[in-house]
């Protein structure tokens, strides 16, 4: 027998229903992966942040590797959803978060290349590079160089700033210059 009190949800009970639980878990997992990396984030941490029982995380995603794959897929789709009013730039916060999660996953030993089924951001970049490069391989190399530039700054930014005397350059100014260099590489100049 259940009481009325047991069947009612409080306002802070967390998401209810598969779609809301999955969405909350993916957002919470992405945030925690960006903060700590997936290796330092437990399923319990994710469930707590999402406001769900940790058993639901396992039910909907299974092992952590599948959750990492789902997070990468969602971040890729989110980054690719930028439209003409919001052109794809590395300074977009959604793309920034995507890059950071990618970096943390790679550093934690996850095979991002096999975990992520589609690479919509890379596809968008390839579409842009093809406009400026006659050869498909040259366009692909330009995109790979842009990704290496962005990932390199995410991985080694602190070191690069200190070692090259750029510690006094603002984050915004530095990102603007990185964006310009990325655009130059994509444009084939």
C-alpha positions, 0 to 999 in steps of 0.5 A, spaced: 500 500 500 502 506 498 500 513 501 499 519 497 505 522 500 509 516 497 506 517 490 507 525 490 514 528 487 517 534 490 519 540 485 526 537 486 525 530 485 529 530 479 527 529 471 521 523 470 520 519 464 525 516 459 526 522 455 527 527 461 532 522 464 536 521 458 537 529 457 539 530 464 544 525 464 547 527 458 547 534 460 550 532 467 555 527 464 558 532 459 558 538 464 562 533 469 566 530 463 568 537 461 570 539 469 574 532 471 574 528 465 570 521 464 575 517 468 574 521 474 567 521 474 563 516 477 556 514 474 554 516 481 556 523 480 553 523 474 546 521 477 547 525 483 548 531 478 542 529 474 537 528 480 536 521 478 537 514 481 544 511 479 540 505 476 537 509 471 544 511 468 545 504 467 538 502 465 539 507 459 546 507 457 549 501 460 557 501 461 561 508 462 563 507 455 556 507 452 555 513 456 561 517 453 559 515 446 552 518 447 555 524 450 560 525 444 554 524 440 550 529 443 555 534 443 557 533 436 550 534 434 549 540 439 555 543 435 553 542 428 546 545 430 549 552 429 545 555 423 547 561 419 545 566 425 550 563 429 556 561 425 560 555 427 566 558 431 571 556 436 569 561 441 562 558 441 561 556 448 557 549 445 563 548 441 568 550 447 565 544 451 565 539 446 572 540 445 574 540 452 570 533 453 574 531 447 580 532 450 579 529 456 576 523 453 582 522 449 587 524 455 583 519 459 584 513 454 577 513 451 578 511 443 574 517 441 574 515 433 571 509 435 566 511 440 563 517 436 559 514 430 558 521 426 563 527 426 558 533 424 563 538 426 568 535 422 563 535 416 561 542 417 569 544 417 570 539 411 564 543 407 567 549 408 574 547 407 572 544 400 570 551 398 577 553 398 581 547 396 581 543 389 583 537 392 579 533 397 586 531 401 588 538 402 581 540 405 581 534 409 588 536 411 586 543 413 581 540 417 585 536 421 590 542 422 584 546 425 582 540 429 590 539 432 590 547 433 584 547 437 585 541 441 593 543 442 590 549 445 585 546 450 591 541 452 597 545 452 594 552 453 597 554 459 604 551 457 604 555 451 602 562 454 607 561 459 613 559 454 611 564 449 610 570 453 603 570 452 600 570 459 598 577 459 594 576 452 586 576 454 583 569 453 578 573 448 584 576 444 587 569 444 581 566 441 580 571 436 587 570 434 586 562 434 580 563 430 583 567 425 588 562 424 583 556 423 580 560 418 586 562 414 588 554 414 580 552 412 581 558 406 587 555 404 591 562 404 
